Amino acid sequence: DIQVVTEYLAANGVATPRLAPAIDGRAIVLDDDGIVWRQTTYIPGVTYDTLTNDKQSEEAGALLGRFHRVVNDIDHDFSMARLGVHDTAKHLKNLLTALLEQTDHTRFADIEPLTHEVLELTGDISKTDGHPDRVVHGDPKISNVIFDPDTDGAICLIDFDTISRMPVVLELGDAFRSWCNPHSEDADRAEFSLPLFEAAIAGYARETRDFLTELEWHGVPGAIYTITVELAARFCADALNENYFAWDDSRFASASEHNEARTRNQLALARSIVDQRSEVETLVERAFRAVGPGP
């Protein structure tokens, strides 16, 4: 999958890391311990965990839009199906299961109130019925964008382990959720920055003229909120299960504490999105009107 996508991007003039073959020509190498290794070409630049200005946001939006537009025509059956990666109902069910099965967890009393806060926000989550599946990156967090440190220009996307097909609004919801929170995912505070979003959606629209359908455009605000709540549910479940997300043991005493902080952050972000929902919808409508619907 990685080889097909990066070759296609390069052939269409889009900057991308390329797989560097092993001495025997193979794209990947399996070592004696069963671990798969690969090597890619080096792309000079910098990455960020959070954005610091509107230029970076607009550039990231344009880069993701260019990526979506170019790879949309790939004729390839992807090995990485990623089935259920954004199955929100499944993640909420997993949270309820953790709540029922992890009552003996030493931090259950701390986490249980958070589960109810997450569940209270699920009434406004949206669905993607009728949305076409498109080729997506799969993990468009801002740290997967390489920037030019001098110009803030977005050079390329990296980390193609998650390339697959799914409704593109889920990718956009995940991207804008990540990009438009100027605080890290485990910070004490979170907010959805309208200036960062305005820049990002404008950059995306500039590169995707006549690409998305009207249904897809209008699904963006709901997708941002839905993916934020979904991630809050996933973090909250793992605060009890402690078996999925990595954690920073230099800052937190346990994976549970780290995922509690992440949950609180995403809850605050979701509430910020709710408070500014009309403004978000206005910015999406403005971008949509500027480019028009695709076929």
C-alpha positions, 0 to 999 in steps of 0.5 A: 500500500505504501509503495503504491501510494508514494509512487503515485504521489511522486508521479503526480508531482507531490512531495513524499517520502519513498520506500528505500529498498533493502540490499536484496531489493525488498521493500520490507525486511522481516527479522529473526524476531518476526519484526517488520522493518522498512526504510524511507527516504529522508525529507528535511523539515520540522514537525509540530505537535501543535500549530502556532499560526494561521499560515501553518494551518492553511498550508496543512489544509492545502497539503491534505486537500492536494493529497486527497485530490491526487490519490482519489484516482488510485486503482488499488485494493488496499491491504489495510482495510482499517475496518471500524477505525471510526466506528463511533458506536463501537467505541462507545460500546467499548467504553460501556464495557470497560465501565462494567468490567473494570470496577476493580480498577484502582482508579475507577472512582476517578474515571467513572464520572468522566464516562458519564460526561462522555456519554452525555455528549453523544446525542449530537454525533453524526453519521456518514450515510450516503458518503462515498469512500475515498482514499485517505491518509488515515492518521492526519494529526499535525505531527504527520505533516513536515513543514519548512521551518523558514516559511511555514510551508507544508512540504509533505505528509508522512507515516502512511501505515494507515492508508485506506478508504473511508468517508473523507469527512471522517479524515477531515474531522480527525484532522481539524480536531487535531490542528485547531486545538492549539494545546496538546492532547493531554494539556489542562485546557483545550479550545477549538480555534476558529482562526486556525480552522478558517485558515485550514478549511480555506487551504483545503478548499483551494486544493479541492475545487469541485472535488467534494460533494455538497453532502460531504462539505456539509458533513464536516462540522458534525464530523469534527465534533463526532471524532472529538467525542469518539476519541474522548471515549477511546481515551476514557476506556483506556484509562480503565483498560490500560492496554492500547494508548502509549503513555508518558511515564515522565509526566504521569504515574500510570497510563490511566492518569495519562488517558484521564488527562487526554479524556478531559482535554477532548471533552473540553474541546468538544464543548468548545466546538458545541459553543462555536458550532454556528461559526464553524458551519458558517466557515464551512459554507463559505469555503463550499460556496467558494469552490462549489460541489464536486460531481 
